Amino acid sequence: MLDHVTIGISDIERSRTFYDAALRPLGITRLYAEGAEFAGYGVRPKAFFWIGRRATPQTGAHIAFTANDRVTVDRFYDDAIKAGGRDNGRPGIRPHYHANYYGAFVLDPDGHNIEAVCHAPQD
């Protein structure tokens, strides 16, 4: 199950204008705007589609999958590394997202940023 997707864009204002209009008929609105860098779209309270400004085109995509618990995030990371993935963020709390955001990031063989995330508090 997907949790969220992030794509790179070159001009944040132009992209916000486009996505504000294009997604509104679908019931998807901009829920977060982080300065000149990011915007998050979704259905309140959850943003599941993100855009982020990149100085140069980004290799690959960022795809996050929901995990039911933190142990599963840890297993995802370990198994992905064993299968040839490259570390892009060891399992841990990411308090800059929110207090219970526990995620791990691995680059797949093509450089796509794949994440497993659990939003539940520690058991």
C-alpha positions as YAML, in Angstrom:
chain: A
units: angstrom
residues:
- id: 1
  name: MET
  ca: [0.00, 0.00, 0.00]
- id: 2
  name: LEU
  ca: [1.40, 3.41, -0.94]
- id: 3
  name: ASP
  ca: [1.73, 6.15, 1.66]
- id: 4
  name: HIS
  ca: [2.87, 9.07, -0.52]
- id: 5
  name: VAL
  ca: [4.70, 9.99, -3.73]
- id: 6
  name: THR
  ca: [7.06, 12.91, -4.34]
- id: 7
  name: ILE
  ca: [8.09, 14.22, -7.75]
- id: 8
  name: GLY
  ca: [10.74, 16.80, -8.61]
- id: 9
  name: ILE
  ca: [9.79, 20.03, -10.34]
- id: 10
  name: SER
  ca: [11.76, 23.07, -11.53]
- id: 11
  name: ASP
  ca: [9.44, 25.99, -10.72]
- id: 12
  name: ILE
  ca: [7.42, 25.71, -7.50]
- id: 13
  name: GLU
  ca: [4.98, 28.57, -8.16]
- id: 14
  name: ARG
  ca: [4.17, 27.44, -11.69]
- id: 15
  name: SER
  ca: [3.65, 23.88, -10.44]
- id: 16
  name: ARG
  ca: [1.51, 24.97, -7.46]
- id: 17
  name: THR
  ca: [-0.73, 26.95, -9.80]
- id: 18
  name: PHE
  ca: [-1.07, 23.96, -12.12]
- id: 19
  name: TYR
  ca: [-1.70, 21.33, -9.42]
- id: 20
  name: ASP
  ca: [-4.04, 23.59, -7.42]
- id: 21
  name: ALA
  ca: [-6.26, 23.79, -10.50]
- id: 22
  name: ALA
  ca: [-5.76, 20.31, -11.97]
- id: 23
  name: LEU
  ca: [-6.36, 18.37, -8.76]
- id: 24
  name: ARG
  ca: [-9.25, 20.43, -7.34]
- id: 25
  name: PRO
  ca: [-11.93, 18.63, -9.42]
- id: 26
  name: LEU
  ca: [-10.72, 15.36, -7.98]
- id: 27
  name: GLY
  ca: [-11.26, 16.60, -4.42]
- id: 28
  name: ILE
  ca: [-7.49, 16.85, -3.87]
- id: 29
  name: THR
  ca: [-6.24, 20.15, -2.46]
- id: 30
  name: ARG
  ca: [-2.95, 21.65, -1.35]
- id: 31
  name: LEU
  ca: [-2.64, 20.93, 2.36]
- id: 32
  name: TYR
  ca: [0.96, 22.00, 2.91]
- id: 33
  name: ALA
  ca: [3.23, 24.59, 1.36]
- id: 34
  name: GLU
  ca: [6.76, 24.65, 2.69]
- id: 35
  name: GLY
  ca: [8.26, 27.89, 1.39]
- id: 36
  name: ALA
  ca: [9.76, 27.77, -2.05]
- id: 37
  name: GLU
  ca: [10.67, 24.09, -1.80]
- id: 38
  name: PHE
  ca: [7.67, 21.74, -1.35]
- id: 39
  name: ALA
  ca: [3.90, 21.46, -1.55]
- id: 40
  name: GLY
  ca: [1.76, 18.56, -0.36]
- id: 41
  name: TYR
  ca: [-1.62, 17.61, -1.82]
- id: 42
  name: GLY
  ca: [-4.27, 15.23, -0.58]
- id: 43
  name: VAL
  ca: [-7.55, 14.86, 1.24]
- id: 44
  name: ARG
  ca: [-7.58, 16.40, 4.72]
- id: 45
  name: PRO
  ca: [-5.75, 15.56, 6.88]
- id: 46
  name: LYS
  ca: [-3.39, 13.44, 4.71]
- id: 47
  name: ALA
  ca: [-1.14, 14.71, 1.94]
- id: 48
  name: PHE
  ca: [-0.18, 11.82, -0.33]
- id: 49
  name: PHE
  ca: [1.12, 13.62, -3.42]
- id: 50
  name: TRP
  ca: [4.09, 15.95, -3.02]
- id: 51
  name: ILE
  ca: [6.04, 18.19, -5.36]
- id: 52
  name: GLY
  ca: [9.52, 19.41, -4.55]
- id: 53
  name: ARG
  ca: [11.74, 21.90, -6.31]
- id: 54
  name: ARG
  ca: [14.97, 20.52, -7.72]
- id: 55
  name: ALA
  ca: [17.83, 22.58, -9.16]
- id: 56
  name: THR
  ca: [18.47, 19.82, -11.66]
- id: 57
  name: PRO
  ca: [16.29, 16.93, -12.75]
- id: 58
  name: GLN
  ca: [16.11, 14.30, -10.04]
- id: 59
  name: THR
  ca: [17.12, 10.76, -10.79]
- id: 60
  name: GLY
  ca: [14.23, 8.48, -10.06]
- id: 61
  name: ALA
  ca: [11.26, 9.05, -7.85]
- id: 62
  name: HIS
  ca: [10.47, 8.94, -4.12]
- id: 63
  name: ILE
  ca: [7.88, 6.30, -3.33]
- id: 64
  name: ALA
  ca: [6.84, 5.55, 0.26]
- id: 65
  name: PHE
  ca: [5.04, 2.42, 1.36]
- id: 66
  name: THR
  ca: [3.04, 2.14, 4.56]
- id: 67
  name: ALA
  ca: [4.30, -0.25, 7.23]
- id: 68
  name: ASN
  ca: [2.11, -1.42, 10.10]
- id: 69
  name: ASP
  ca: [4.87, -1.14, 12.69]
- id: 70
  name: ARG
  ca: [8.47, -0.07, 13.20]
- id: 71
  name: VAL
  ca: [9.81, -3.63, 13.11]
- id: 72
  name: THR
  ca: [8.49, -3.92, 9.58]
- id: 73
  name: VAL
  ca: [10.31, -0.71, 8.61]
- id: 74
  name: ASP
  ca: [13.52, -2.19, 10.01]
- id: 75
  name: ARG
  ca: [12.96, -5.43, 8.07]
- id: 76
  name: PHE
  ca: [12.28, -3.50, 4.88]
- id: 77
  name: TYR
  ca: [15.57, -1.66, 5.25]
- id: 78
  name: ASP
  ca: [17.63, -4.75, 6.06]
- id: 79
  name: ASP
  ca: [16.14, -6.84, 3.26]
- id: 80
  name: ALA
  ca: [16.46, -4.03, 0.71]
- id: 81
  name: ILE
  ca: [20.13, -3.48, 1.55]
- id: 82
  name: LYS
  ca: [20.77, -7.22, 1.32]
- id: 83
  name: ALA
  ca: [19.09, -7.26, -2.09]
- id: 84
  name: GLY
  ca: [21.47, -4.64, -3.47]
- id: 85
  name: GLY
  ca: [19.84, -1.39, -2.36]
- id: 86
  name: ARG
  ca: [21.96, 1.54, -1.17]
- id: 87
  name: ASP
  ca: [21.42, 3.34, 2.13]
- id: 88
  name: ASN
  ca: [19.62, 6.66, 1.82]
- id: 89
  name: GLY
  ca: [18.50, 7.00, 5.45]
- id: 90
  name: ARG
  ca: [18.66, 4.31, 8.12]
- id: 91
  name: PRO
  ca: [15.49, 3.44, 10.06]
- id: 92
  name: GLY
  ca: [14.56, 6.05, 12.63]
- id: 93
  name: ILE
  ca: [12.28, 8.81, 13.81]
- id: 94
  name: ARG
  ca: [12.04, 11.81, 11.48]
- id: 95
  name: PRO
  ca: [10.72, 14.47, 13.91]
- id: 96
  name: HIS
  ca: [10.85, 17.19, 11.22]
- id: 97
  name: TYR
  ca: [7.90, 15.36, 9.60]
- id: 98
  name: HIS
  ca: [6.04, 14.57, 12.85]
- id: 99
  name: ALA
  ca: [6.76, 13.05, 16.27]
- id: 100
  name: ASN
  ca: [5.89, 9.46, 15.31]
- id: 101
  name: TYR
  ca: [7.26, 9.41, 11.75]
- id: 102
  name: TYR
  ca: [9.47, 6.32, 11.66]
- id: 103
  name: GLY
  ca: [10.95, 5.70, 8.24]
- id: 104
  name: ALA
  ca: [13.81, 4.15, 6.31]
- id: 105
  name: PHE
  ca: [15.07, 5.10, 2.85]
- id: 106
  name: VAL
  ca: [16.88, 2.95, 0.30]
- id: 107
  name: LEU
  ca: [17.97, 3.72, -3.26]
- id: 108
  name: ASP
  ca: [17.00, 0.91, -5.59]
- id: 109
  name: PRO
  ca: [19.42, -0.24, -8.30]
- id: 110
  name: ASP
  ca: [18.24, 2.55, -10.60]
- id: 111
  name: GLY
  ca: [18.53, 5.27, -7.95]
- id: 112
  name: HIS
  ca: [14.83, 5.60, -7.08]
- id: 113
  name: ASN
  ca: [14.26, 6.59, -3.45]
- id: 114
  name: ILE
  ca: [12.10, 3.88, -1.89]
- id: 115
  name: GLU
  ca: [10.80, 4.34, 1.65]
- id: 116
  name: ALA
  ca: [8.92, 2.36, 4.25]
- id: 117
  name: VAL
  ca: [7.13, 4.45, 6.89]
- id: 118
  name: CYS
  ca: [5.15, 3.81, 10.05]
- id: 119
  name: HIS
  ca: [3.15, 6.68, 11.57]
- id: 120
  name: ALA
  ca: [2.06, 4.85, 14.73]
- id: 121
  name: PRO
  ca: [3.55, 5.66, 18.13]
- id: 122
  name: GLN
  ca: [6.11, 3.27, 19.60]
- id: 123
  name: ASP
  ca: [4.44, 0.17, 21.14]
...
